[in-house]
Amino acid sequence: MAKARTATKKVTCEQCYFRSNLLCSLQLDEPCTTFRPDHPDGLRPPRQLRFTFRQERASRSAWAFPTAQEQAALHA
């Protein structure tokens, strides 16, 4: 079985919003954990996961106690 690899681009400090706008004070060889891509629209928050609701569960369970009328009919 061959594993498919996803190609990820290497990011550099020069691509960071903070470095591009002279807001970075770190002297690192690699991008730090606060890296945000520089974009013409400015600083944008990282994308969040989308919240999705679960499908509604069945309104009746697979097994339930009989109603009072059903019990009365059984013992009548």
C-alpha positions as a printed NumPy array, in Angstrom:
array([[  0.   ,   0.   ,   0.   ],
       [  1.443,   3.318,  -1.033],
       [  0.919,   6.227,   1.303],
       [ -0.082,   9.484,  -0.315],
       [  1.956,  12.411,   0.941],
       [  0.554,  15.872,   0.973],
       [  2.917,  18.553,  -0.166],
       [  3.181,  21.332,   2.381],
       [  4.912,  24.589,   1.647],
       [  7.729,  25.648,   3.912],
       [  6.993,  29.002,   5.454],
       [  9.646,  31.573,   6.227],
       [  9.795,  34.554,   8.524],
       [  9.695,  36.837,   5.478],
       [  6.15 ,  35.57 ,   4.756],
       [  4.962,  36.435,   8.272],
       [  2.636,  39.392,   8.873],
       [  4.605,  40.545,  11.909],
       [  7.973,  40.468,  10.115],
       [  6.569,  42.222,   7.019],
       [  5.156,  45.062,   9.123],
       [  8.265,  45.367,  11.321],
       [  6.381,  44.083,  14.379],
       [  8.583,  41.054,  15.046],
       [ 11.333,  41.355,  17.64 ],
       [ 12.527,  37.741,  17.504],
       [ 15.822,  36.717,  15.943],
       [ 15.066,  33.126,  14.958],
       [ 16.21 ,  30.949,  12.056],
       [ 12.742,  29.483,  11.58 ],
       [  9.157,  30.757,  11.875],
       [  7.837,  30.936,  15.425],
       [  4.518,  29.677,  16.767],
       [  2.9  ,  33.093,  16.314],
       [  3.395,  32.957,  12.53 ],
       [  0.496,  34.489,  10.584],
       [  0.593,  34.749,   6.793],
       [  0.989,  38.249,   5.417],
       [ -2.132,  39.068,   3.409],
       [ -3.191,  42.219,   1.54 ],
       [ -6.308,  42.402,   3.77 ],
       [ -4.116,  42.534,   6.873],
       [ -4.031,  40.272,   9.868],
       [ -6.77 ,  37.67 ,   9.816],
       [ -7.492,  35.144,  12.561],
       [ -6.683,  31.487,  11.846],
       [ -9.546,  29.408,  10.493],
       [-11.632,  27.621,  13.073],
       [-13.348,  24.278,  12.759],
       [-16.941,  24.514,  11.648],
       [-19.537,  23.441,  14.196],
       [-22.109,  21.021,  12.817],
       [-25.149,  19.666,  14.605],
       [-25.692,  15.944,  14.816],
       [-28.69 ,  14.41 ,  13.164],
       [-31.664,  14.117,  15.472],
       [-31.848,  10.74 ,  17.086],
       [-34.836,   8.474,  16.629],
       [-37.784,   9.788,  18.619],
       [-38.554,   6.33 ,  19.973],
       [-36.05 ,   3.976,  21.502],
       [-35.731,   0.392,  20.324],
       [-37.324,  -0.809,  23.545],
       [-39.643,   1.073,  25.9  ],
       [-41.915,   0.241,  28.816],
       [-45.515,  -0.319,  27.733],
       [-47.959,   2.466,  28.439],
       [-50.619,   2.112,  31.142],
       [-53.262,   1.321,  28.522],
       [-51.078,  -1.411,  26.965],
       [-50.428,  -2.97 ,  30.4  ],
       [-54.15 ,  -2.898,  31.248],
       [-54.92 ,  -4.621,  27.94 ],
       [-52.366,  -7.342,  28.685],
       [-53.921,  -8.132,  32.084],
       [-57.578,  -7.799,  31.089]])
